[in-house]
Amino acid sequence: MNYINGEIFPSKNQIFSLRTDLQKVTERGDEKLETPTNMGKYTNKLVEIYAKYDIDKLSEKKEYYELCRENISQSLFNKERQRVEKIKRILEESVGKQSSTKNQVIEALRSLNRMNNEEEINLCYALIIKGYSKQWTQNQLVHFDKYFSAIKKNYDYFLSFTDRNPNPEYDNLINNQHKFLIKTILGKKVFEKANKKENLLARAIHFLLESTGNRKGFFYTQKPADNQEVKEKLINACEKCFVFIQLVQNIMFYPGNTTNYCYFEYCHACKCLAGERDFIFLLAEKPQNSLIKLRDVYYEYDKWYRDILDRGKITIEPTENYDRTHITRQLNKIRKDLFNQIEEIKWKIIENVPD
């Protein structure tokens, strides 16, 4: 308890009055309240107080009482207080109820993943660090910060693909081989207007993952020859993803005269993922399972090629002719098999918290 001149502060009447006033503010909204000029000081102070105490004990605390009484007429203060309180309540129901620090870290990362935008993520992170992390081991703190960064960047996957075509003068061959699957995903009008020299199958897979699978991925189409700025962008994105997905075509295994970006991306994924996060390879060649033979693979690509052979793969079969049943089967491979693998890999990594 806090005492001033021998009296309990805040008193029961003061606590009741504050709770009543805060409830009125919440119920009527903030449209009639004065707007402050500086919001930063409220955010930091609110996080500090909410991280220190359980919500049902807050109104009894002198620092909380004084902060609210001083700023209850401020519109942004009340909005921020309500938002901080909502996030803290989620954390109390998840992280706060765990009996082990290992489970606290798991629930903390799950809670961060549920936030909707960067501002909410940062508030949630601050409440976790100030309110729960002091009991965690150093290894657990390292694990938490590492995957907080990945969640914040929100790249569930990195989609690697090539726009190279056996005959650059013509439309990309892969678009004709998978024509009706691409049309089904992107729509006929989009397909007809699209640049046919691009890899539209890769674009369709990315669109399907993001639009119906609730996954956030890195998909980059502008790859001029030997461009250092592009390489740095690819490296940075690769380091922030959970899963490396590569759309495999035989033309990838011929070196060409400029940077082979598929090989470049694969090599960096091997370095930055360090065998910890997984790889998914999608085979898109026609006919089915007609992957190039090792004897025809450029010698520097030997490890890359063997890695593709050794890992689990998903085969996307051609859809040159319209067959609804066949197209549906290919859609399900992306919607179910690929979605589920991404989710399983992501959470297996996140929840592998050290002691």
C-alpha positions as CSV (number, residue, x, y, z in Angstrom):
1,M,0.0,0.0,0.0
2,N,1.0,3.7,-0.5
3,Y,0.5,6.1,2.4
4,I,0.3,9.9,2.4
5,N,0.0,11.6,5.8
6,G,-0.9,8.2,7.3
7,E,-3.8,7.7,4.9
8,I,-3.9,4.9,2.3
9,F,-3.4,6.4,-1.2
10,P,-5.3,5.8,-3.5
11,S,-8.2,5.2,-1.2
12,K,-11.0,2.8,-2.0
13,N,-13.3,5.7,-3.0
14,Q,-10.6,7.1,-5.2
15,I,-10.0,3.7,-6.8
16,F,-13.8,3.3,-7.4
17,S,-14.0,6.8,-8.9
18,L,-11.1,6.2,-11.2
19,R,-12.5,2.8,-12.4
20,T,-15.9,4.5,-13.1
21,D,-14.3,7.4,-15.0
22,L,-12.1,5.0,-17.1
23,Q,-15.2,2.9,-17.9
24,K,-17.1,5.9,-19.1
25,V,-14.2,6.9,-21.4
26,T,-14.1,3.5,-22.9
27,E,-17.9,3.3,-23.4
28,R,-18.3,6.8,-25.0
29,G,-15.2,6.7,-27.2
30,D,-12.6,9.5,-27.5
31,E,-14.1,11.7,-30.2
32,K,-14.9,14.5,-27.7
33,L,-11.6,14.4,-25.8
34,E,-8.8,16.8,-26.1
35,T,-5.8,15.6,-28.3
36,P,-2.3,15.9,-26.8
37,T,0.7,17.1,-28.7
38,N,3.1,14.4,-27.5
39,M,2.2,10.7,-27.5
40,G,5.6,9.1,-26.9
41,K,5.8,9.8,-23.2
42,Y,2.4,8.1,-22.6
43,T,3.4,4.9,-24.5
44,N,6.6,4.4,-22.6
45,K,5.0,5.1,-19.2
46,L,2.0,2.9,-19.8
47,V,4.1,0.0,-20.9
48,E,6.3,0.4,-17.9
49,I,3.3,0.3,-15.5
50,Y,1.3,-2.4,-17.3
51,A,4.3,-4.7,-17.5
52,K,4.9,-4.3,-13.7
53,Y,1.4,-5.2,-12.4
54,D,-1.6,-7.5,-13.2
55,I,-4.5,-5.6,-14.7
56,D,-6.9,-6.3,-11.9
57,K,-4.4,-4.7,-9.4
58,L,-3.6,-1.6,-11.5
59,S,-6.1,0.9,-10.1
60,E,-4.7,0.3,-6.6
61,K,-1.3,1.5,-7.6
62,K,-0.3,5.1,-6.9
63,E,1.7,5.6,-10.2
64,Y,-1.2,4.3,-12.3
65,Y,-3.8,6.3,-10.4
66,E,-1.8,9.5,-10.8
67,L,-1.1,9.0,-14.5
68,C,-4.7,8.3,-15.3
69,R,-6.1,11.2,-13.2
70,E,-3.6,13.6,-14.9
71,N,-4.3,12.5,-18.4
72,I,-7.9,11.1,-18.5
73,S,-9.1,14.1,-20.6
74,Q,-6.4,13.3,-23.3
75,S,-7.8,11.5,-26.3
76,L,-4.6,9.7,-27.4
77,F,-3.7,8.8,-23.8
78,N,-7.0,6.9,-23.4
79,K,-6.7,5.2,-26.8
80,E,-3.2,4.1,-26.1
81,R,-4.1,3.0,-22.6
82,Q,-6.9,0.8,-23.9
83,R,-4.7,-0.7,-26.6
84,V,-1.9,-1.5,-24.1
85,E,-4.4,-3.0,-21.8
86,K,-5.9,-5.3,-24.5
87,I,-2.5,-6.6,-25.4
88,K,-1.5,-7.0,-21.7
89,R,-4.7,-9.0,-21.1
90,I,-3.8,-11.4,-23.9
91,L,-0.3,-11.8,-22.4
92,E,-1.8,-12.5,-18.9
93,E,-4.0,-15.2,-20.4
94,S,-1.2,-16.8,-22.4
95,V,2.3,-16.1,-21.1
96,G,1.3,-15.3,-17.6
97,K,-0.3,-18.7,-17.0
98,Q,2.7,-20.8,-17.9
99,S,4.6,-22.7,-15.2
100,S,7.9,-22.9,-17.0
101,T,10.1,-20.2,-18.7
102,K,10.3,-22.4,-21.8
103,N,6.5,-22.4,-22.2
104,Q,6.5,-18.6,-21.5
105,V,8.8,-18.1,-24.5
106,I,6.6,-20.2,-26.7
107,E,3.5,-18.4,-25.7
108,A,5.2,-15.0,-26.0
109,L,6.2,-15.7,-29.7
110,R,2.7,-17.0,-30.4
111,S,1.2,-13.8,-29.0
112,L,3.5,-11.7,-31.1
113,N,2.4,-13.7,-34.2
114,R,-1.2,-12.7,-33.5
115,M,-0.6,-9.0,-33.7
116,N,-1.9,-7.2,-36.7
117,N,0.8,-4.5,-37.5
118,E,4.2,-3.3,-36.5
119,E,3.0,-0.9,-33.8
120,E,1.0,-3.7,-32.0
121,I,4.0,-6.0,-32.4
122,N,6.3,-3.4,-30.8
123,L,3.9,-2.8,-27.9
124,C,3.5,-6.6,-27.3
125,Y,7.3,-7.0,-27.5
126,A,7.9,-4.3,-24.9
127,L,5.4,-5.7,-22.5
128,I,6.9,-9.2,-22.8
129,I,10.5,-8.0,-22.3
130,K,9.6,-5.7,-19.3
131,G,7.1,-8.0,-17.7
132,Y,8.2,-11.6,-18.3
133,S,11.7,-12.0,-19.7
134,K,13.7,-11.4,-16.5
135,Q,13.4,-15.0,-15.4
136,W,14.4,-16.4,-18.8
137,T,17.8,-18.0,-19.5
138,Q,20.3,-16.3,-21.8
139,N,19.7,-19.0,-24.4
140,Q,15.9,-18.4,-24.2
141,L,16.4,-14.6,-24.6
142,V,18.6,-15.2,-27.7
143,H,15.9,-17.6,-29.2
144,F,13.1,-15.1,-28.5
145,D,14.9,-12.1,-30.0
146,K,15.9,-14.2,-33.1
147,Y,12.4,-15.2,-33.9
148,F,10.8,-12.0,-32.9
149,S,12.8,-10.4,-35.7
150,A,11.5,-13.0,-38.2
151,I,7.9,-12.5,-37.0
152,K,8.3,-8.8,-37.2
153,K,9.6,-9.0,-40.8
154,N,6.7,-11.4,-41.4
155,Y,8.3,-13.5,-44.1
156,D,7.0,-17.0,-43.7
157,Y,8.8,-18.0,-46.9
158,F,11.2,-16.9,-49.6
159,L,10.0,-18.0,-53.0
160,S,13.0,-18.6,-55.4
161,F,12.3,-19.0,-59.1
162,T,13.7,-18.2,-62.6
163,D,12.3,-16.3,-65.5
164,R,14.8,-17.9,-67.8
165,N,13.4,-19.5,-70.9
166,P,14.9,-22.0,-73.4
167,N,14.1,-19.5,-76.2
168,P,14.1,-15.9,-74.8
169,E,12.4,-14.6,-78.0
170,Y,9.2,-16.4,-77.2
171,D,6.8,-16.5,-74.2
172,N,8.1,-18.4,-71.2
173,L,7.5,-22.1,-71.8
174,I,6.4,-22.7,-68.2
175,N,3.3,-20.4,-68.7
176,N,2.0,-22.6,-71.5
177,Q,2.8,-25.8,-69.6
178,H,0.8,-24.7,-66.5
179,K,-1.6,-22.4,-68.4
180,F,-4.9,-23.4,-66.8
181,L,-3.6,-23.6,-63.3
182,I,-2.3,-20.1,-63.6
183,K,-5.5,-18.9,-65.1
184,T,-7.5,-20.5,-62.3
185,I,-5.4,-18.7,-59.7
186,L,-4.8,-15.3,-61.2
187,G,-7.9,-15.1,-63.3
188,K,-8.3,-15.1,-67.1
189,K,-8.0,-11.3,-67.5
190,V,-4.9,-11.0,-65.4
191,F,-3.3,-13.9,-67.3
192,E,-4.1,-12.4,-70.8
193,K,-2.6,-9.0,-69.8
194,A,0.4,-10.3,-68.0
195,N,4.0,-10.3,-69.4
196,K,4.3,-13.9,-70.7
197,K,8.1,-13.7,-70.6
198,E,7.8,-13.7,-66.8
199,N,7.3,-16.9,-64.7
200,L,3.6,-16.6,-64.1
201,L,3.5,-20.0,-62.3
202,A,5.7,-18.6,-59.6
203,R,3.5,-15.5,-59.4
204,A,0.4,-17.6,-59.1
205,I,1.8,-19.8,-56.3
206,H,2.9,-16.7,-54.4
207,F,-0.6,-15.1,-54.9
208,L,-2.3,-18.3,-53.7
209,L,-0.1,-18.6,-50.6
210,E,-0.7,-15.0,-49.6
211,S,-4.3,-14.5,-50.5
212,T,-5.9,-17.8,-49.3
213,G,-3.2,-19.3,-47.1
214,N,-2.6,-16.2,-44.8
215,R,1.1,-16.5,-45.4
216,K,3.5,-13.6,-45.9
217,G,6.3,-14.3,-48.4
218,F,9.1,-12.7,-50.3
219,F,8.6,-12.7,-54.0
220,Y,11.0,-10.5,-56.2
221,T,10.7,-10.3,-59.9
222,Q,13.2,-7.5,-60.8
223,K,16.5,-9.3,-61.2
224,P,18.8,-7.6,-63.7
225,A,22.1,-9.3,-64.5
226,D,24.8,-9.1,-61.7
227,N,23.2,-6.3,-59.8
228,Q,24.7,-5.8,-56.3
229,E,21.7,-3.9,-54.9
230,V,19.4,-6.8,-55.9
231,K,21.7,-9.3,-54.4
232,E,21.7,-7.5,-51.1
233,K,17.9,-7.3,-51.1
234,L,17.7,-11.0,-51.7
235,I,20.2,-11.8,-49.0
236,N,18.4,-9.6,-46.5
237,A,15.0,-11.3,-47.2
238,C,16.5,-14.7,-47.1
239,E,17.8,-14.1,-43.6
240,K,14.3,-13.0,-42.4
241,C,12.3,-16.1,-43.7
242,F,11.4,-19.4,-42.0
243,V,11.2,-21.5,-45.1
244,F,13.0,-21.5,-48.4
245,I,10.8,-22.5,-51.4
246,Q,12.3,-23.0,-54.8
247,L,10.4,-23.7,-58.0
248,V,12.6,-26.1,-59.8
249,Q,13.1,-26.2,-63.6
250,N,15.8,-27.9,-65.6
251,I,17.1,-24.6,-67.1
252,M,18.3,-23.6,-63.6
253,F,21.1,-26.1,-63.8
254,Y,22.7,-24.5,-66.9
255,P,24.9,-21.6,-65.7
256,G,24.2,-19.0,-68.5
257,N,26.3,-15.9,-68.9
258,T,25.1,-13.8,-66.0
259,T,24.2,-14.4,-62.3
260,N,22.2,-17.6,-61.7
261,Y,20.0,-16.1,-59.1
262,C,18.4,-19.4,-58.2
263,Y,21.8,-20.8,-57.3
264,F,22.8,-17.6,-55.6
265,E,19.6,-17.7,-53.4
266,Y,20.0,-21.4,-52.6
267,C,23.7,-20.9,-51.5
268,H,22.8,-18.0,-49.3
269,A,19.8,-19.9,-47.8
270,C,22.2,-22.8,-46.9
271,K,24.4,-20.2,-45.1
272,C,21.9,-18.2,-43.2
273,L,19.4,-21.0,-42.4
274,A,22.2,-23.3,-41.4
275,G,20.2,-26.4,-41.7
276,E,17.8,-25.1,-39.1
277,R,15.0,-23.9,-41.2
278,D,13.8,-26.1,-43.9
279,F,13.7,-26.1,-47.7
280,I,10.8,-27.0,-49.9
281,F,11.3,-27.8,-53.6
282,L,8.5,-27.6,-56.1
283,L,9.0,-29.6,-59.3
284,A,7.4,-27.9,-62.3
285,E,9.0,-29.7,-65.3
286,K,7.1,-31.5,-68.1
287,P,6.7,-34.4,-68.3
288,Q,6.2,-35.2,-64.6
289,N,9.4,-36.2,-62.7
290,S,11.6,-35.4,-65.7
291,L,14.3,-33.7,-63.7
292,I,17.6,-33.3,-65.5
293,K,20.2,-36.1,-65.0
294,L,23.3,-35.4,-63.0
295,R,25.5,-36.0,-66.0
296,D,24.0,-32.9,-67.6
297,V,24.2,-30.6,-64.5
298,Y,26.9,-27.9,-64.4
299,Y,29.6,-29.3,-62.0
300,E,29.4,-26.3,-59.6
301,Y,25.8,-27.1,-59.0
302,D,26.4,-30.7,-57.9
303,K,25.5,-30.2,-54.1
304,W,22.5,-28.1,-55.0
305,Y,21.2,-30.7,-57.4
306,R,21.8,-33.6,-54.9
307,D,20.1,-31.6,-52.2
308,I,17.0,-31.3,-54.4
309,L,17.0,-35.1,-55.0
310,D,17.4,-35.9,-51.3
311,R,14.7,-33.7,-49.9
312,G,11.0,-34.0,-50.0
313,K,9.4,-32.5,-53.0
314,I,6.0,-31.4,-54.3
315,T,5.3,-32.0,-58.0
316,I,3.1,-29.4,-59.8
317,E,1.8,-31.3,-62.8
318,P,1.2,-29.5,-66.2
319,T,-2.3,-28.2,-67.0
320,E,-1.9,-27.4,-70.7
321,N,-5.5,-28.6,-71.3
322,Y,-8.5,-27.8,-69.3
323,D,-9.4,-30.5,-66.9
324,R,-11.2,-29.3,-63.8
325,T,-10.5,-32.4,-61.7
326,H,-6.8,-32.3,-62.6
327,I,-6.5,-28.6,-61.9
328,T,-8.2,-29.0,-58.5
329,R,-5.6,-31.6,-57.6
330,Q,-2.8,-29.2,-58.4
331,L,-4.5,-26.4,-56.4
332,N,-4.8,-28.8,-53.4
333,K,-1.1,-29.5,-53.5
334,I,-0.5,-25.8,-53.0
335,R,-3.4,-25.1,-50.6
336,K,-2.9,-28.1,-48.5
337,D,0.5,-29.8,-48.9
338,L,2.5,-26.6,-49.3
339,F,0.5,-24.5,-46.8
340,N,0.8,-27.2,-44.1
341,Q,4.5,-27.7,-44.6
342,I,5.2,-24.0,-44.2
343,E,3.1,-23.8,-41.1
344,E,4.6,-27.0,-39.6
345,I,8.2,-25.9,-40.3
346,K,7.7,-22.4,-39.0
347,W,6.2,-23.4,-35.6
348,K,8.5,-26.4,-35.2
349,I,11.4,-23.8,-35.3
350,I,9.7,-21.2,-33.1
351,E,8.7,-23.7,-30.5
352,N,12.1,-25.4,-30.3
353,V,13.0,-23.3,-27.3
354,P,16.2,-24.2,-25.4
355,D,16.3,-24.7,-21.6
